[in-house]
Amino acid sequence: MYIIVDDRESVTNSYVGGLVREGVSSIGFSSGEFWDWLQSANESDLAAVDAFLLGDCDARGSLPRAMRKRSTAPIIAMSGQKMLKNTLELFESGVDDVVHVPIHLREILARTAAIARRRVGELPRPCETRIQVFFNGRDPEIAGHALTLPRRELRILEYMVSNHGKWITKTQIFNAVYGIFESTFDESVIESHVSKLRKKLRDRLGFDAIVARRYVGYRLNIPANESIDEPMQDLDEVGILLNRAHPAPPAYPAGN
């Protein structure tokens, strides 16, 4: 889940709508609303946050350090001023990255994946030898061939790849896919999504890659094979393994 903090409601609505179209759950806050939520949020809610997108708000200079005290999720500042002084000030405030609007949301997703990858190190996970997931809206690949998935199944696969080998609960998956503020759907919908994803992976891989255990949850379990060594290209190609990305559609407006 992405959290957008901006005192301009039109901007938060624009980014929330764009992220939802990319299959990523998100919510927008004004700086005051976000501060209240940050102080009261429990650990499981904070663990569901993929990244904070910090836009134009009065508290932008002090919020990043407050965020970092409660969460390790990447903090990306979105700036409408392409000036060195402004960019340096944002980095000094504690953000992980600064992007200048307008920017396409797939680039933000790619930057988030790059920050997260640097934090856990560059060693490949065992599943990377079989499945390539890009975290930027692109279809995953198995043995070099694209596997087209509905957006929620793709999000589940991304989350499982990020937690390869770990048991993850239905609640954790639901929060990652639908967001912690979703009340329209019940957690039981995850069972259907995982069942369909599990079958598609089994048909491609020839074995059951997702292990399910009652009262425990799900685990992605893919044995290691020969690793794939791909050279780094440019930023649009950032994923768990880097490959040539499809051309991105027009950028989203800055929302001013």
Order of alpha helices (4+ residues) and beta strands (2+ residues): beta-alpha-beta-alpha-alpha-beta-alpha-beta-alpha-beta-alpha-beta-beta-beta-alpha-alpha-alpha-beta-beta
